[in-house]
Amino acid sequence: MTVFGTNIVKEVERLPDHKVFGQVTDVVGMLIEASGVQGSLSVGDHCDILARNDRRVCCEVIGFSNNRALMMPFGSVDGVGMGCRVEISASDPVIYPDVSWLGRVINAFGEPVDGKGPLLSGKIGYPIHNAPPLAHQRQRVGAKIDLGVRAMNAFLTCCKGQRMGIFAGSGIGKSTLLSMMARHTTAEVSVVGMIGERSREVREFIEDHLGPEGMAHSVVVVATSDESPLLRRQAAYVTMAVAEYFRDRNNDVLCLMDSITRFAMAQREISLSMGEPPASKGYTPTVFAELPRLLERAGPGAEGQGTITGLFTVLVEGDDHNEPVADAVRGILDGHVVLDRDIAERGRFPPINVLRSLSRTMPGCNSPEENAVVNRARQLIAVYEDMAELIRLGAYRRGSDPQVDEALHYYPALEKFLAQDIADHTDLATCYQMLYKILDMDGVPAPAEQPSPSAAQVPEAGSAPAAPPVATPPAATPPPPAPAGQAPAPDKSEPPKAETAEDIDDLGGSVPAEEFHDLGESVPLPVPSFQNLPEPPGPEAEPKRPDEPPADTGADAGDSAEPPTSPTPETPTGPDSDPNLV
């Protein structure tokens, strides 16, 4: 039997046993009231209105008021007026997915929109408003799933059956990040729901971002921003229904939805049209009731079934990550990925802020070595971000803090690791090996806290090199005549004259400043022989009288090659007669 024949048989089987008709009694905006059919309808059922321009307008029942059914059309209300006939089309909307849907693009009704011909209907119908599996029947989350993005694989590891939210403002790169994961993931099937997206971005996403490689194992559900709020909301339900079909086939499904905020906006429009009062920022209570019903459909299946790993984008209004929808979704999902506009403006894509992002399956899904290297990288990034303003202003100098010096050393390599081109793919094992190499850990877990090196210790790699330890001589012992790194001893015929710090500078840098400071006051500065100052030298020291012999000439004699020519102390008559006076 051909595809057309199979579809006709399915449609015949879905025909109801009887028809119920009513008529339109009121039209206000996008809200249509009908009488005569309220006794055969319930919320969520579909009806057809025969408009005056011979067009059938499909509608959905959204409520009841004053013994009348409140309906909203999926399309335009042109041609709908008082007295138009209303007939019930389907009491429980369902779709019939099939494996042949892979590589196809469908709308909110499960109809093809890619121009590749009709779709083959499956044997089992899946209600678009399906309930999630019972909590006690579900499996636990499975092993780690490879998403192909280094920042996600290493810092925000995701497991099979986990639900993650991607929070970002408009124009930061949510759709691009989704396309990277859909293209490079190791999941068997990808189901992509484009809810309220721009018409231009749909084709770009399919042809450029996904490409033939990504489309080969994907099903794309599209409802653009110009379509009715019912279509945008239903497209989200259809996306989950298609994912549930492949899950029941024991496949590991990656469900991507962009975005959950536009689903909430569509539900807000529907609720306000039927008169529901707003609760927070115009969002009605029904919005916050529908969000968990939709998101909980993703996750692990029952025994013998596969998993649905859900990644949902959240469009935060005004870059406010605490707005009502973002706050509600964050509490439902198993983790959140924050895309930072400041990082995007610096030119690093994907602009994932790993410090503000979280995966609730970590660290349980990682080994101790993997957790050690990830925590070490997070610490270095956190230290750098705390000092980022001072570093950019040039107010920080290397050597002030060993931890900051280490972060300065490793941060460029970590920043390069987090940046990734849309066509690049890095698997899980390679991500961790790259981190081991960057941090010089060699796969060995690092201690949780690195002790600060003392003055006599050599700091870790990445910090400023400390001065080599200098042995401080005793107070009464003169410095060695010519230690390594210093200038040779002065001429024996002339006494040294380095009395002040300015004199140290006149030596041409032959004495390192570190050694000068390390010696401190323990070594007396050389002075002319006639002064013979006591230890330590001070401003109150006075020279000996010419007629008094020097008490101890050992310090000055050590700098002279031969003893004084006259052993008698009466030879010098005064300070002016001393030949060594400077």
C-alpha positions in Angstrom: 0.0 0.0 0.0 1.3 3.4 -0.9 1.8 6.3 1.5 -1.4 8.0 0.3 -3.4 4.8 0.8 -2.1 4.3 4.3 -2.9 7.8 5.3 -6.4 7.6 3.9 -7.0 4.4 5.9 -5.8 6.1 9.1 -8.0 9.2 8.5 -11.1 7.0 7.9 -10.4 5.2 11.2 -10.3 8.5 13.0 -13.7 9.6 11.7 -16.3 9.9 14.5 -19.5 7.9 14.6 -21.7 11.0 14.6 -21.5 14.7 14.0 -22.4 17.5 16.5 -23.1 21.0 15.1 -23.5 24.4 16.7 -23.2 28.0 15.7 -21.1 31.1 16.4 -22.8 33.5 18.8 -20.0 36.1 19.5 -16.5 37.1 18.2 -14.3 39.3 20.3 -10.8 39.7 19.0 -9.4 36.2 18.8 -12.0 34.8 21.1 -15.0 33.0 19.5 -18.2 31.9 21.5 -20.3 29.1 20.2 -23.6 27.5 21.4 -25.1 24.1 20.8 -21.9 22.2 21.1 -20.9 22.9 24.7 -22.4 19.6 25.9 -20.1 17.5 23.7 -16.9 19.4 24.2 -14.1 19.7 26.8 -11.1 21.9 27.1 -8.5 21.0 24.5 -10.9 19.6 21.9 -10.8 20.8 18.3 -13.7 22.3 16.3 -14.1 23.5 12.7 -15.9 26.7 11.8 -17.3 27.0 8.3 -16.5 30.6 7.4 -18.5 32.7 4.9 -15.6 32.6 2.4 -15.9 28.8 2.2 -12.9 28.3 4.4 -12.7 25.9 7.4 -11.2 27.6 10.4 -9.8 25.1 12.9 -10.3 26.1 16.6 -9.5 24.8 20.0 -11.8 24.9 23.0 -10.1 26.9 25.8 -12.9 27.3 28.3 -16.7 27.7 28.9 -18.7 30.7 30.0 -22.5 31.2 30.4 -23.3 27.8 28.7 -21.2 28.7 25.7 -17.9 27.2 24.5 -15.0 29.6 24.3 -12.8 28.9 21.3 -9.6 30.3 19.7 -8.7 29.8 16.1 -5.4 28.4 14.9 -5.4 30.8 12.0 -7.1 34.0 11.0 -10.7 34.8 11.9 -11.4 36.3 8.5 -14.9 35.3 7.3 -16.1 34.1 10.8 -19.3 35.8 11.8 -22.5 35.4 13.8 -24.4 32.2 12.9 -21.5 30.4 11.2 -21.8 26.6 11.7 -19.5 24.9 14.2 -18.8 21.2 14.0 -16.7 19.0 16.2 -13.7 17.5 14.4 -11.6 15.7 17.0 -12.2 15.2 20.7 -8.6 14.2 21.5 -6.0 15.5 19.1 -3.3 12.9 18.3 -0.4 12.4 15.9 1.0 9.2 14.4 4.8 9.5 14.4 6.9 7.1 12.4 10.7 6.4 12.0 10.4 7.8 8.5 9.9 11.3 10.0 13.7 11.5 10.6 15.1 14.3 8.4 11.7 16.0 8.0 10.3 19.3 9.0 6.7 19.4 10.3 4.2 21.9 11.7 2.1 22.0 14.9 -0.4 19.5 13.3 2.2 17.0 12.4 2.0 17.9 8.7 5.1 18.2 6.5 6.2 21.7 5.5 9.6 21.0 3.8 8.2 20.2 0.4 9.4 16.6 0.4 6.1 14.9 0.1 3.6 13.4 2.6 4.6 11.7 5.8 4.0 8.1 6.5 1.7 7.6 9.5 2.7 5.3 12.3 0.5 2.6 13.8 0.1 4.1 17.3 -1.4 7.5 18.0 0.2 9.8 20.6 -2.0 12.4 22.2 -0.4 15.8 22.0 -1.5 16.5 25.6 0.1 13.4 27.0 0.9 12.9 30.7 4.4 12.2 31.9 5.3 8.7 33.2 4.6 8.1 36.9 7.5 9.0 39.2 7.8 5.6 40.8 7.9 3.8 37.4 10.6 5.9 35.9 14.2 4.9 35.7 17.1 6.9 37.1 19.1 9.1 34.9 21.6 7.2 32.8 25.3 7.6 31.9 26.9 10.8 30.6 25.8 12.0 27.2 28.3 13.6 24.8 27.0 17.0 23.5 30.2 17.9 21.6 30.6 21.3 23.3 33.7 21.5 25.5 32.1 23.9 28.1 29.1 21.6 28.4 31.0 18.3 28.5 33.6 19.4 31.0 31.9 22.0 33.3 28.2 21.1 32.9 28.2 17.4 32.2 24.7 16.2 31.2 23.4 12.7 31.7 20.8 10.7 29.7 17.4 11.7 30.8 18.4 15.0 32.4 16.6 18.3 31.8 18.7 21.5 31.4 17.7 25.1 30.8 19.7 27.5 28.7 19.1 31.0 30.0 20.0 34.0 27.9 18.8 37.3 26.5 18.0 37.9 22.9 20.8 37.7 20.3 23.4 36.1 22.5 23.6 32.7 20.8 21.0 30.3 22.2 20.0 28.9 18.9 23.6 28.5 17.7 24.4 26.5 20.9 21.4 24.3 20.3 22.5 23.6 16.8 26.0 22.6 17.9 24.6 20.1 20.4 22.1 18.7 17.9 24.8 18.3 15.3 27.5 16.8 17.4 25.6 14.8 20.0 25.9 11.0 20.4 22.2 10.7 21.0 20.4 8.4 18.5 17.6 10.8 17.7 17.3 14.6 18.0 13.8 16.3 18.1 14.0 20.1 17.7 11.1 22.4 18.5 11.4 25.9 17.1 8.6 27.7 19.0 7.9 31.3 18.0 11.2 31.7 16.1 11.7 34.2 13.3 10.9 32.9 9.8 14.4 33.8 8.6 16.1 31.8 11.3 14.2 28.6 10.6 15.8 27.9 7.2 19.2 29.1 8.4 19.0 26.8 11.4 18.1 23.8 9.2 20.5 24.3 6.3 23.5 26.1 7.9 23.5 25.0 11.6 22.2 21.5 11.5 23.2 20.7 7.9 22.7 17.3 6.3 24.6 15.6 9.0 22.4 16.9 11.8 19.1 16.5 9.8 19.8 12.9 9.1 18.9 11.9 12.7 16.6 14.8 13.6 12.9 15.8 13.4 12.2 19.6 13.4 8.8 21.0 14.5 8.3 24.6 13.5 5.8 27.3 14.6 7.0 30.8 13.7 6.3 34.0 15.6 3.6 35.2 13.1 1.4 32.2 13.7 -1.4 32.1 16.3 -0.6 31.5 20.0 -2.5 28.2 19.8 -0.1 27.0 17.1 3.0 28.1 19.0 1.7 26.3 22.1 0.7 23.2 20.3 4.0 23.0 18.5 5.7 22.5 21.9 3.2 19.7 22.7 3.8 18.0 19.4 7.6 18.2 19.9 7.3 16.3 23.1 4.9 13.7 21.5 7.4 13.0 18.8 10.2 12.6 21.4 8.0 10.2 23.4 7.5 8.0 20.3 11.2 7.5 19.8 11.7 7.0 23.6 9.2 4.2 23.6 11.3 2.6 20.8 14.1 2.4 23.4 16.1 5.2 21.8 18.1 7.9 23.6 16.4 11.1 22.4 17.8 14.6 22.7 14.9 17.0 22.8 15.8 20.7 22.0 13.2 23.4 22.4 13.7 27.1 21.5 12.2 28.6 23.4 10.1 27.8 26.5 9.6 31.5 27.1 7.6 31.9 23.9 5.5 28.9 24.9 4.7 30.7 28.1 4.0 33.9 26.2 1.6 32.0 23.9 -0.2 30.5 26.9 -0.4 34.0 28.4 -2.2 35.3 25.3 -4.6 32.5 25.4 -5.4 32.9 29.1 -5.8 36.7 29.0 -8.2 36.3 26.0 -10.5 34.1 28.0 -10.5 36.6 30.9 -8.1 34.9 33.3 -6.5 37.5 35.7 -2.7 38.1 35.5 -0.5 37.0 38.4 3.1 38.2 37.7 4.2 40.5 34.9 1.1 39.7 33.0 1.6 35.9 33.2 -1.6 34.1 34.4 -1.7 31.2 36.9 -2.3 28.8 34.0 1.1 29.5 32.6 2.9 28.3 35.7 0.6 25.2 35.8 1.4 24.3 32.2 5.1 24.6 32.5 5.7 21.6 34.7 3.2 19.5 32.7 5.3 20.1 29.6 8.8 19.9 31.0 8.1 16.8 33.1 7.4 14.8 29.9 11.1 14.8 29.3 13.3 12.5 31.3 13.9 8.8 31.7 11.3 6.4 30.6 9.9 3.3 32.3 11.6 -0.1 32.3 12.3 -1.1 28.7 12.1 2.4 27.4 14.7 4.9 26.4 15.3 8.4 27.7 14.5 12.0 26.7 17.3 14.4 27.5 15.7 17.8 27.4 17.5 21.1 26.7 15.2 24.1 26.8 16.1 27.7 26.1 14.7 30.4 28.3 14.6 34.0 26.9 15.1 36.2 29.9 13.4 39.6 29.4 15.8 42.5 29.8 18.6 40.1 30.8 16.8 39.6 34.1 17.5 36.1 35.2 15.0 36.4 38.0 12.0 37.2 35.9 8.9 35.0 36.5 9.3 32.4 33.7 13.1 32.0 34.3 12.6 31.6 38.0 9.8 29.0 37.6 11.7 27.0 35.0 14.9 27.0 37.0 13.1 25.3 39.8 11.7 22.5 37.6 14.8 21.6 35.6 17.9 19.6 36.6 20.4 22.4 35.9 20.8 25.7 34.1 23.3 27.1 31.6 23.7 30.9 31.7 24.9 32.7 28.6 26.5 36.0 29.5 26.1 39.1 27.3 29.4 40.5 28.6 31.3 37.4 27.5 29.6 37.6 24.1 30.7 41.2 23.7 34.3 40.1 24.4 34.0 37.8 21.4 34.1 34.4 23.1 31.5 32.0 21.8 29.6 30.1 23.1 29.4 32.7 25.9 28.7 30.2 28.7 29.4 31.6 32.2 30.6 28.4 33.9 30.6 30.1 37.4 26.8 30.9 37.2 25.8 27.6 35.5 25.0 24.4 37.3 24.4 20.7 36.5 22.6 18.9 39.3 24.0 15.5 38.2 27.5 16.7 38.9 29.7 15.6 40.6 27.9 12.3 41.0 28.4 11.3 37.4 32.2 12.0 37.3 35.2 10.2 38.7 37.2 11.8 41.5 40.0 12.8 39.0 37.5 14.5 36.7 35.9 16.4 39.6 39.3 17.5 40.8 40.3 19.0 37.5 36.9 20.7 37.0 37.0 22.2 40.5 40.5 23.3 40.0 39.6 25.1 36.8 36.6 26.7 38.4 38.7 28.0 41.3 41.2 29.6 38.9 38.4 31.2 36.8 36.8 32.5 40.0 40.0 34.0 41.3 40.6 35.8 38.0 37.1 37.1 37.8 37.3 38.5 41.3 40.4 40.5 40.3 39.4 41.2 36.7 38.7 44.9 37.1 42.0 45.6 38.9 43.9 43.5 36.3 42.4 45.4 33.4 43.1 48.7 35.1 46.7 47.7 35.7 46.3 48.2 39.4 47.5 44.7 40.2 51.2 43.8 40.1 52.5 40.3 39.8 53.9 38.9 43.0 51.3 40.5 45.3 49.1 37.3 45.6 50.4 33.8 44.6 46.8 32.6 43.8 46.1 35.6 41.6 49.4 35.1 39.8 48.5 31.5 39.2 45.1 32.4 37.8 46.8 35.0 35.5 49.0 32.2 34.2 46.2 29.7 33.5 43.3 31.9 32.5 44.3 32.5 28.8 44.4 28.8 28.2 41.1 28.2 30.0 39.5 31.0 28.0 40.7 29.4 24.8 39.4 26.0 26.0 35.9 27.5 26.5 35.8 29.1 23.1 34.6 26.8 20.3 33.7 27.3 16.7 30.3 26.0 15.6 31.9 23.3 13.4 34.3 22.0 16.1 33.5 18.8 18.0 35.2 17.6 21.1 34.2 14.4 22.8 34.0 13.8 26.6 37.3 12.0 27.0 39.2 14.6 25.0 37.7 17.5 27.0 39.1 16.1 30.3 42.5 15.3 28.8 42.7 18.9 27.5 42.0 20.2 31.1 44.6 17.9 32.5 47.2 19.2 30.1 46.2 22.9 30.6 46.4 22.6 34.4 49.5 20.3 34.5 47.7 17.8 36.6 48.4 14.7 34.5 45.2 13.1 35.5 46.0 13.2 39.2 43.5 14.9 41.5 44.8 18.1 42.9 44.4 19.1 46.6 41.3 21.1 47.4 43.3 24.0 48.6 46.8 25.0 47.6 48.8 26.4 50.6 50.4 29.8 50.1 54.1 29.5 49.6 56.3 31.0 52.2 59.2 33.4 51.6 61.7 30.5 51.5 59.5 28.3 49.2 59.3 28.4 45.5 55.7 29.1 44.3 53.8 26.9 42.0 53.8 27.1 38.3 52.0 30.2 37.1 53.0 32.4 40.0 55.8 35.0 39.9 59.2 33.5 40.7 60.3 34.4 44.2 63.8 35.6 45.0 66.3 32.8 45.9 66.8 32.4 49.7 69.7 34.4 51.0 71.6 33.3 54.1 71.8 36.1 56.6 75.2 36.2 58.2 75.6 36.9 61.9 75.6 40.4 63.2 79.2 40.5 64.0 80.4 38.7 60.9 81.2 40.8 57.9 79.7 39.9 54.5 81.6 37.4 52.3 84.2 39.1 50.1 82.6 38.1 46.7 79.4 36.1 46.8 77.8 34.9 43.5 75.9 37.6 41.7 77.7 40.5 43.4 80.4 42.8 42.2 84.0 41.9 43.1 85.5 43.4 46.3 86.6 47.1 45.9 90.2 48.1 45.5 92.2 47.3 48.6 93.9 50.6 48.5 90.6 52.5 48.9 88.0 51.8 51.6 84.4 51.1 50.5 82.1 54.0 50.7 78.5 52.5 50.3 76.9 54.3 53.2 73.4 54.9 52.0 70.8 53.4 49.6 71.8 56.0 47.0 75.4 54.6 47.1 73.9 51.2 46.4 72.4 52.5 43.2 75.8 54.0 42.2 77.2 50.5 42.1 75.5 49.8 38.9 73.1 47.2 40.2 75.9 44.8 41.2 74.1 44.2 44.5 70.5 42.9 44.1 67.9 44.9 46.0 66.6 41.7 47.5 69.9 40.9 49.2 70.2 44.5 50.3 66.9 44.3 52.1 67.5 40.8 53.4 70.7 41.8 55.1 68.9 44.6 56.8 70.8 45.9 59.9 72.6 42.6 60.6 75.7 43.6 58.6 77.3 47.0 59.3 77.8 49.3 56.4 81.5 50.0 55.7 82.7 53.3 57.0 86.1 55.2 56.8 88.8 53.8 59.1 89.1 56.9 61.2 85.5 56.8 62.4 85.4 53.3 63.8 81.6 53.5 64.6 80.2 50.9 67.1 77.6 48.2 66.1 75.0 49.1 64.9 75.9 52.4 63.3 73.6 55.3 64.4 73.3 58.9 63.8 74.5 59.6 67.4 77.9 58.0 66.9 80.8 60.4 67.3 84.4 59.9 65.9 87.2 59.1 68.4 89.6 61.8 69.5 92.8 61.9 67.5 94.8 61.2 70.6 92.9 58.1 71.5 93.8 54.8 69.8 91.0 53.0 68.0 89.3 50.3 70.1 89.0 47.7 67.3 90.2 48.0 63.7 89.3 44.5 62.7 86.4 45.5 60.5 88.5 48.1 58.6 91.6 46.0 58.6 89.8 43.3 56.9 89.3 45.5 53.9 93.0 46.5 53.7 95.8 44.3 52.3 98.6 45.5 54.7 98.7 46.8 58.3 99.1 50.5 59.0 102.6 51.9 58.4 102.8 53.5 61.9 101.8 51.5 64.9 101.6 54.6 67.0 98.2 56.3 67.2 99.8 59.8 67.5 100.6 60.2 63.8 97.3 61.6 62.6 96.8 65.1 63.9 93.2 65.6 62.9 90.6 64.7 60.4 92.2 66.9 57.7 95.4 64.9 57.8 93.7 61.5 57.2 94.6 60.4 53.6 91.5 58.0 53.6 89.0 60.8 54.2 86.5 61.1 51.4 
